[in-house]
Structure formats: structure tokens, C-alpha cells
């Protein structure tokens, strides 16, 4: 295979992240024809089809997905080179991050001392009320979300998958009556304001007209109820595993992709890039924990 060059990699990544030639061209400050010509030249040089062309955009093929890690390594090296030997103390100011509370509490905040030691003049503000945050209005500088942004002037990057399973306390799992499709079980449900959540919808399908054991408005309350043995809860695998719960069903068909998004106008801000790189590395390193289920109850 011919060697991948940085100019090729940045065009490849721009298309992979935006899902379209127009989005890639806007993020790179290039013409659409130039982007099309360059990705075509790369595919010809490699002898591979990297994207499948669809009516609603470009999607990575298996060969394209296999090239993604190498292209991102190029990007990280290029960013590090661009930073040069500038002192870390020059990176200062506030960066506002919007993300889900569970990721903030259990993944991001515990790792922040490392960021603070490297960049002591940098201030991070975390907003977990993601329903009201809009990157296009500049409510936040960047976001980690479980829904892929489809519109607006944003640069996106897929970081991994958040896996969900059905969890119960060891005591509940040990004494529950075995039944087809959990007909004898009690479920911990979400309030009506959260019916849009995939976890809430799965629970509703399973419990049908049965009254829930408890209805809550936060993931923390769902976790506490499951630990107390009140019933079954749909939880992210990393939370269920960390709290010693039994996984009764590890695949529910509601896993969510994790996306890093930042306003394209801020892509060259050094402080935003530092935080974005830190978060990307953090989530990528935690991929196995975020995706894989806990111990399955016998």
C-alpha cells in the first residue's frame, strides 16, 4: 500500500467526520471540487474504496474504517508539531464543555487532575444540562454527546460506543423468578419527561401495562434503585460493572455512539484543541470499559 500523506489524511478525516463533501470543504476552507478530486486521488493511490456514496452523504467502507486510526495518528502528530515548543503556560482561559452527567461524573472529572497539572492556567466549565445547550449559539465550546450532530457549523469525531445492559443487584438476581421475557420482574422506569431516551423506551416495551417498581428522573437514581434491589434497570455497562451489579441481558439494541463536537470556528483555538485532544484520548482509552458488559448472572 502506498504511504498516506498528511494532506490526504486531513481530507479523509474531514469527510469521515462531516459525512459530506460540502461539510469537509467548509471545515478545510477548500472548494468541494478540490476535496472530491483529492479523495479520489487518494483512493486511486491506495487501490481502495474508502467511502460509499449515498444520497444523504458519504459513509466509511470497511477499508475506510480500517484507515481511520492511522489518519487520526497523523492528525495528532501534526497538531503536536504545530504547537511547537510554546510554553504550556501560554494556554490559558476558559473552555466550556457540554456533556452527559454520567460521563462527567464517572469518566471526565476523575481524570481532570492530569489536565490541570499540564495546563494550570486553563479553566474547564462543565455543563451537564445538555438538552438546553446549543453549540451553534455558542452555549458551549465543545460537547461530548450520544447523538450525532447533523446540522450546523460543527466539526465532529466519533470516539466510541456506550453500551447498555439490563442490570440488577446480586440479591435480586439470585432470588428472582425465572420467566420468559422477564414477565415476573419489576422494572425501574423513567418519568414521562424522559420518554425520548432509548433506555426508557426499552423499559416501556418490556413492562407493558405493569406498574414500575419506581419511576425516576436521573440516571443516579436508577443506579441507586437497582443497587437497593428494587428491580431491573437499563444502565450503561461501565456503571453496572463498577457498582457490582449483575448483567441479566448484555445486548439490548440501544447502544449509543459517542461523538466529540466543537464549533468549527473554534477548531484553531489552542485551549479548545487542548481540551478536545484530552477528552478524545480519555474516551478512546476507556473504550473497552464503555462498550463491554459486566458479569452476566447465571
C-alpha positions as CSV (number, residue, x, y, z in Angstrom):
1,X,0.0,0.0,0.0
2,X,1.3,3.5,-0.8
3,X,2.2,5.8,2.0
4,X,-0.5,8.1,3.5
5,X,0.4,11.8,3.5
6,X,-0.9,14.4,5.9
7,X,-2.7,16.4,3.2
8,X,-4.5,13.2,2.2
9,X,-5.3,12.3,5.8
10,X,-6.8,15.7,6.7
11,X,-9.2,15.5,3.7
12,X,-10.1,11.9,4.5
13,X,-10.8,12.8,8.2
14,X,-12.8,15.8,7.2
15,X,-15.1,13.7,5.0
16,X,-15.4,10.9,7.6
17,X,-16.4,13.4,10.3
18,X,-18.7,15.6,8.4
19,X,-20.3,12.9,6.2
20,X,-20.3,15.1,3.1
21,X,-18.0,16.8,0.6
22,X,-19.6,20.2,1.4
23,X,-19.1,19.8,5.1
24,X,-15.5,18.7,4.6
25,X,-14.8,21.6,2.2
26,X,-16.2,24.1,4.7
27,X,-14.1,22.8,7.6
28,X,-10.9,22.8,5.5
29,X,-11.6,26.1,3.7
30,X,-11.4,24.4,0.3
31,X,-13.6,24.0,-2.7
32,X,-15.9,21.0,-3.0
33,X,-14.3,20.1,-6.3
34,X,-10.8,20.1,-4.7
35,X,-12.0,17.9,-1.9
36,X,-13.6,15.5,-4.3
37,X,-10.5,15.4,-6.5
38,X,-8.2,14.8,-3.6
39,X,-10.1,12.0,-2.0
40,X,-10.5,10.4,-5.5
41,X,-6.7,10.6,-5.9
42,X,-6.2,9.0,-2.5
43,X,-8.5,6.1,-3.3
44,X,-6.7,5.5,-6.6
45,X,-3.3,5.6,-4.9
46,X,-4.3,3.1,-2.3
47,X,-6.4,1.0,-4.6
48,X,-9.3,1.1,-2.1
49,X,-12.8,2.5,-1.9
50,X,-12.8,4.4,1.3
51,X,-16.3,5.8,1.2
52,X,-19.7,4.6,-0.1
53,X,-21.6,7.4,-1.7
54,X,-25.2,7.7,-0.7
55,X,-27.9,10.2,-1.4
56,X,-27.6,11.7,2.0
57,X,-23.8,11.7,2.3
58,X,-20.6,9.7,2.5
59,X,-20.1,6.7,4.7
60,X,-16.9,4.9,5.5
61,X,-16.4,1.5,4.0
62,X,-14.7,-1.3,5.9
63,X,-11.4,-0.3,4.2
64,X,-12.0,3.3,5.2
65,X,-12.7,2.4,8.8
66,X,-9.5,0.4,8.9
67,X,-7.6,3.6,7.8
68,X,-9.2,5.8,10.4
69,X,-6.9,5.2,13.3
70,X,-3.8,5.8,11.1
71,X,-5.2,9.1,9.8
72,X,-6.0,10.2,13.4
73,X,-2.5,9.4,14.4
74,X,-1.3,11.7,11.6
75,X,-3.6,14.4,12.9
76,X,-2.3,14.1,16.5
77,X,1.3,14.3,15.3
78,X,0.5,17.3,13.1
79,X,-1.2,19.1,16.0
80,X,1.7,18.4,18.3
81,X,4.1,19.7,15.6
82,X,2.1,22.8,15.2
83,X,2.2,23.5,18.9
84,X,6.0,23.6,18.5
85,X,7.9,24.4,21.7
86,X,5.5,27.0,23.0
87,X,5.3,27.0,26.8
88,X,2.3,25.2,28.3
89,X,1.6,28.2,30.5
90,X,0.6,30.1,27.4
91,X,-2.6,28.0,27.2
92,X,-5.0,29.8,29.5
93,X,-8.6,30.8,29.7
94,X,-12.0,29.1,30.0
95,X,-13.3,26.2,27.9
96,X,-17.0,25.3,28.3
97,X,-17.8,21.6,27.8
98,X,-21.3,20.2,27.4
99,X,-21.7,16.5,28.2
100,X,-23.9,13.9,29.8
101,X,-23.8,13.9,33.6
102,X,-22.8,10.2,33.8
103,X,-19.7,10.8,31.6
104,X,-18.8,14.0,33.6
105,X,-19.1,12.3,37.0
106,X,-17.6,8.9,36.3
107,X,-15.2,9.4,33.3
108,X,-14.2,13.1,32.8
109,X,-14.0,14.7,36.3
110,X,-11.8,11.9,37.9
111,X,-9.2,12.5,35.1
112,X,-9.1,16.3,35.3
113,X,-6.2,16.5,37.8
114,X,-4.0,15.3,34.9
115,X,-5.2,18.1,32.7
116,X,-4.8,20.7,35.5
117,X,-1.2,19.6,36.1
118,X,-0.3,20.0,32.4
119,X,-2.2,23.3,31.9
120,X,-2.6,25.1,35.3
121,X,-3.9,28.3,33.7
122,X,-6.7,26.5,31.9
123,X,-10.2,26.6,33.4
124,X,-12.8,24.0,32.4
125,X,-16.5,24.6,32.9
126,X,-18.7,21.5,32.5
127,X,-22.4,21.8,31.7
128,X,-24.5,18.7,32.1
129,X,-27.9,20.1,31.1
130,X,-27.2,19.1,27.5
131,X,-30.8,19.5,26.4
132,X,-30.5,23.3,26.6
133,X,-27.0,23.6,25.2
134,X,-26.6,24.6,21.5
135,X,-23.1,24.7,20.0
136,X,-24.4,26.9,17.2
137,X,-25.4,29.6,19.7
138,X,-22.0,29.2,21.4
139,X,-23.6,27.9,24.6
140,X,-20.6,25.7,24.8
141,X,-17.2,25.5,23.0
142,X,-17.4,21.7,22.6
143,X,-19.5,18.8,23.5
144,X,-19.4,15.0,24.0
145,X,-22.8,13.7,23.0
146,X,-24.5,10.4,22.4
147,X,-26.4,11.8,19.4
148,X,-24.5,12.7,16.2
149,X,-24.9,16.4,15.3
150,X,-26.4,16.5,11.9
151,X,-26.5,20.3,11.2
152,X,-24.6,23.4,11.8
153,X,-21.0,24.6,11.6
154,X,-19.5,21.9,13.8
155,X,-16.6,19.6,13.5
156,X,-17.3,16.1,14.8
157,X,-15.4,13.0,15.6
158,X,-16.7,9.6,16.7
159,X,-14.9,8.3,19.8
160,X,-16.6,5.0,20.6
161,X,-19.8,3.4,21.7
162,X,-21.6,3.5,25.0
163,X,-23.0,0.0,25.7
164,X,-26.2,-0.6,27.7
165,X,-27.4,-3.7,29.5
166,X,-30.1,-4.9,31.9
167,X,-28.8,-4.8,35.5
168,X,-30.0,-5.9,38.9
169,X,-28.5,-6.3,42.4
170,X,-26.9,-9.7,43.1
171,X,-29.6,-10.4,45.7
172,X,-32.4,-9.5,43.3
173,X,-30.8,-11.6,40.5
174,X,-30.4,-14.6,42.9
175,X,-34.0,-14.6,44.1
176,X,-35.9,-13.5,41.0
177,X,-38.3,-16.0,39.4
178,X,-37.1,-17.1,36.0
179,X,-39.7,-16.2,33.4
180,X,-39.9,-15.8,29.6
181,X,-39.1,-12.2,28.6
182,X,-39.0,-11.0,32.3
183,X,-42.8,-11.3,32.8
184,X,-42.4,-11.7,36.6
185,X,-39.8,-8.9,37.0
186,X,-40.3,-5.4,38.2
187,X,-38.7,-2.5,36.3
188,X,-37.2,0.8,37.3
189,X,-38.7,3.3,34.9
190,X,-38.1,6.8,33.7
191,X,-40.6,9.7,34.2
192,X,-42.7,10.9,31.2
193,X,-40.3,13.8,30.6
194,X,-37.7,11.3,29.6
195,X,-39.6,9.0,27.2
196,X,-37.3,10.0,24.4
197,X,-34.4,8.1,26.0
198,X,-33.7,4.7,24.3
199,X,-33.4,3.1,27.8
200,X,-36.9,4.5,28.8
201,X,-38.4,3.2,25.6
202,X,-36.9,-0.3,26.1
203,X,-38.3,-0.5,29.6
204,X,-41.7,0.6,28.4
205,X,-41.8,-2.1,25.8
206,X,-40.9,-4.8,28.3
207,X,-43.1,-3.8,31.2
208,X,-46.2,-3.1,29.0
209,X,-49.0,-2.3,31.4
210,X,-47.3,-3.4,34.6
211,X,-46.7,-0.7,37.2
212,X,-43.0,0.1,37.6
213,X,-41.1,-0.6,40.8
214,X,-40.0,3.1,40.8
215,X,-40.0,6.0,38.4
216,X,-37.1,8.4,38.4
217,X,-35.7,11.4,36.6
218,X,-31.9,10.8,36.9
219,X,-29.5,8.0,36.0
220,X,-28.1,8.3,39.5
221,X,-31.5,7.4,41.0
222,X,-31.8,4.5,38.5
223,X,-28.5,3.1,39.7
224,X,-29.4,3.6,43.4
225,X,-32.7,1.8,42.9
226,X,-31.1,-1.1,41.2
227,X,-28.4,-1.4,43.9
228,X,-31.2,-1.4,46.5
229,X,-32.8,-4.4,44.8
230,X,-36.0,-2.7,43.7
231,X,-36.0,-4.2,40.3
232,X,-34.3,-4.2,36.9
233,X,-32.7,-1.1,35.4
234,X,-31.2,-0.4,32.0
235,X,-27.8,1.0,32.7
236,X,-24.5,1.8,30.9
237,X,-22.2,-1.2,31.2
238,X,-19.5,0.7,32.9
239,X,-21.8,1.9,35.7
240,X,-23.4,-1.5,36.3
241,X,-20.0,-3.2,36.4
242,X,-18.4,-0.5,38.6
243,X,-21.2,-0.9,41.2
244,X,-21.1,-4.7,41.3
245,X,-24.5,-5.3,39.7
246,X,-25.3,-8.4,37.7
247,X,-25.9,-8.1,34.0
248,X,-29.1,-10.1,33.0
249,X,-29.0,-9.2,29.4
250,X,-25.9,-7.6,27.8
251,X,-27.3,-6.6,24.4
252,X,-30.5,-4.5,24.3
253,X,-30.0,-3.0,20.8
254,X,-29.8,0.6,22.3
255,X,-26.1,1.2,22.4
256,X,-25.2,4.8,21.6
257,X,-22.2,6.2,19.7
258,X,-20.1,8.8,21.5
259,X,-19.3,11.9,19.5
260,X,-17.0,14.8,20.1
261,X,-18.3,18.0,18.6
262,X,-16.8,21.5,18.5
263,X,-17.8,24.7,16.7
264,X,-15.7,24.8,13.6
265,X,-14.8,28.5,14.2
266,X,-13.0,27.3,17.4
267,X,-11.1,24.5,15.8
268,X,-7.9,26.6,15.8
269,X,-8.2,27.8,19.4
270,X,-5.3,26.3,21.2
271,X,-7.1,26.0,24.5
272,X,-10.1,24.3,22.9
273,X,-7.8,22.0,20.9
274,X,-6.0,21.0,24.1
275,X,-9.3,20.1,25.9
276,X,-10.6,18.3,22.8
277,X,-7.4,16.2,22.5
278,X,-7.5,15.4,26.2
279,X,-11.2,14.3,26.0
280,X,-10.7,12.3,22.8
281,X,-7.7,10.4,24.3
282,X,-9.6,9.8,27.6
283,X,-12.7,8.3,25.9
284,X,-10.6,6.3,23.4
285,X,-8.6,4.8,26.3
286,X,-11.8,3.9,28.1
287,X,-13.4,2.3,25.0
288,X,-13.4,-1.3,26.4
289,X,-15.0,-0.2,29.7
290,X,-17.6,1.8,28.0
291,X,-18.6,-0.9,25.5
292,X,-18.2,-4.2,27.3
293,X,-20.9,-5.7,29.7
294,X,-20.3,-6.6,33.2
295,X,-20.6,-10.1,34.7
296,X,-23.6,-12.0,33.4
297,X,-25.8,-13.5,36.1
298,X,-26.3,-17.3,35.8
